[in-house]
Every structure is written in structure tokens, then in C-alpha cells.
Amino acid sequence: MTGPRPTERIDKWLWHARFFKTRSLATAEVAAGHVRLNGQKIAKPAHPVGEGDTLTFPQGGRIRLIRVLTLGARRGPASEAQALYLDLDATDGTRSPLE
């Protein structure tokens, strides 16, 4: 029997993945209802997110569509943060071969 899947607070994951400059900005976006998890609107910053989940949220005048690949242990450099997710709406044509 397998245990529960590993999860992390969505506000913390968004901050680790460098979508928001501060964790409080990530918290505010989630609390305002601007983030969808697997197509469902969520409003609690403590909502769990895990590998395989899909996130939709506004950022910089566009809508981001992101698949969570792994959980973050820290807010590291941008290269480390980019390894946490797959951008499903890559407009430059550089989609991952994992799709």
C-alpha cells in the first residue's frame, strides 16, 4: 500500500518556482481566486499541490498554464526553479519532449 502523495502549499510552490517575487504576492493571488488547480478555482493559499497537477493563473498580462513536475525544497536560482514545472503554453515553440 502506498502512502499519501507528497504535496506542498500552493502559495509556497508558486514562490519556489519564481512565478511571484514574494510569497505574500503568491498568497494574495490565490486568496483572490485567480489561481485554478486542475481546472477548479481555489481560494486558500494552504491548498496542497503535487506532481502532475495543472495550474492556471494570470501573470504579466497573460494566462499561464503550468504542469507541476516536482516540489520545491527552496527558492533557488531561476534554472533550479524552471525544473519544477512544464510550461504547457510555451509560445516560443519550445515545448518539452515530455508532452
Secondary structure, DSSP 8 states (H G I E B T S, - for coil): -------EEHHHHHHHTTSSSSHHHHHHHHHTT-EEETTEEE--TT-EE-TT-EEEEEETTEEEEEEE-S--SS---HHHHHTTEEETT-TTS---TT-
